[in-house]
Amino acid sequence: MANSIFEATGDGNATDFTIPYNYLEANDVTAFVGGVSTSFTFPSSNIVRISPAPAIGTDIRIVRNTDIAALNVTYSDGGALTADQLNNSNTQLLFGVQEAIDTANEAMILDNDGKFQGQVSSTNRVIKNVADPTNAQDVATKNYVDTASTSQVNQATQQATNAANSATASANSATASANSASAASTSETNAATSASTASTQATNSSNSATASATSATSSATSATASANSATAAASSATDAQGSEDEAEEWAIKTNGIVASTGYSSKAWATGGTGVTSSSGAGAAQEWATKASNSTVDGTELSAKAYAVGDMNRGSAGSHSAKDWASYYSGLNTVDGTHKSARAYAIDAANAVADFNQVYYGTYASDSDAETAHTNAGNTVAAGDLYFSSSTNAVRYYNGSTWTDIAAVNTSNFATAGFSIAMSIAL
C-alpha cells in the first residue's frame, strides 16, 4: 500500500475523501481530478473535500509531497535539543523516504542508451507518449502494433480478393467454353442442310475446343495462385501473433530472460528470476523497501534500510539515519564508538542535573544556601559549593563547616617573558 498516495473513482455524489496518511503542512497535499490539479479544503485533518463532486468514473488522486529542500530543524553545538525538534526532524525524514518509496514503485527506469528499461507498478497504469520502436527489442506501442497488424490483415485480404477474382475469371472462361460447345452442336445441325457451311462450322468447333482447353489450363493456374495467397495470409497472421506474444513477455514475464537478451519491465520493477538479489541488478521495489541486514544486489542495502534500519548496532559498518538520530539504550553506542544525537543530549542533561546537586547558586549566608538546598529535596554533602553575595567568593563545604575558596595571589609569579627565556636557557 502506498504511504503518501490516495486514489479513488468518482461516483458523482461523494465530495469528502479520507486520506490514510499524515502531513506536516497543508500545502504539502495536492489533489488531482481526471489528471488535473484541483482546489480543495480540509474540514478536518485527514478529510479532503472536493467541490463539486467528481463525476462518475473520474480518477481521483490525492498525494503528499513533503518539502525537503531545507531542514525543518537545524542543530547547533551547545544548543537545546527537545523531543519536539527530534520528532519534527525525524518526521520530515520519514515522510521524504515514504514519498521516495512511492515514487520508485511507480517509476520507469531510463537505461544507459536513453531508453526505458523499467516498468510501471502493476496498478493498471497507462504509459503515455512512447516513441515508435527502432530496434528489435524496443517496446511497441498499441498504435504501432495495431497499425502493423492492420497492414498485415489488409495484405492478406487483398491477396484473398485477388484469388477470388482469379477464380471468377476461371468460371467465366468455363462458361465461354460451354457456349462455344453449344455453338458447335448448332453448326453440326446446319451441316445437314449445307455441306459447305458444315465444313466451316467444323473448323470453328475445333478452334472453340482448343480455346476451351486453354481456359481450363488458366483455371487450374488461378486455383494454384489462390492456394498460395491463402498460405501467405496464414503466415502473416502467425507472424503478427508472435510479435504480440513477445511484446507481452517484455511487459510482464518474471520467470526468466526475454528473447535471450534481457528481463521484462515487471521483473525490473517488482522482482523476478535473474533480477531479484542478483549481483549488479535488483528490482526497483527491493532498492526502495527491502529490510535491513539484507543487501539488494549482494553489496548495497535498500533506501529504507539506510533510513530506518537497525543494522550493525554497536559495531562498525553502515548504520541508518534513524539510529544516528535517536537510538538510545543505556551506555550502548551506534557504531561501537559514538552514540546517537539523542543519547548525547540525554548525557548532557544528566550532567547539568548532577552539577546542580553540587552547586547551589548565589546566597547571602550558609544557612540560606543549606535551607534552599534541603527544601529542594537534596542533602548537604562535603564538596558542595555556593557563591556568597556577602563575601563575594565561592564557599566550599568540607563536611562540617563552610569555607571561602581564596583567590591565588599571582603577583610573585614569573612573567610570561621570563618563563620563556628560562625555558630557552635550560
Secondary structure, 3 states (H helix, E strand, C coil): CCCCEEEEECCCCCCEEECCCCCCCHHHEEEEECCEEECCEEEECCEEECCCCCCCCCEEEEEECCCCCCCCCCCCCCCCCCHHHHHHHHHHHHHHHHHHHHHHHCCCCECCCCCECCCCCCCCCCCCCCCCCCCCCCCCCHHHHHHHHHHHHHHHHHHHHHHHHHHHHHHHHHHHHHHHHHHHHHHHHHHHHCHHHHHHHHHHHHHHHHHHHHHHHHHHHHHHHHHHHHHHHHHHHHHHHHHHHHHHHHHHCCCCCECCCECCHHHHHHCCCCCCCCCCCCCHHHHHHCCCCCCCCCCCCCHHHHHHCCCCCCCCCCCCHHHHHHCCCCCCCCCCCCCCHHHHHHHHHHHHHHHHHHEEEEECCHHHHHHHHHHCCCCCCCCCEEEECCCCEEEEECCCCEEECCCCCCCCCCCHHHHHHHHHHC
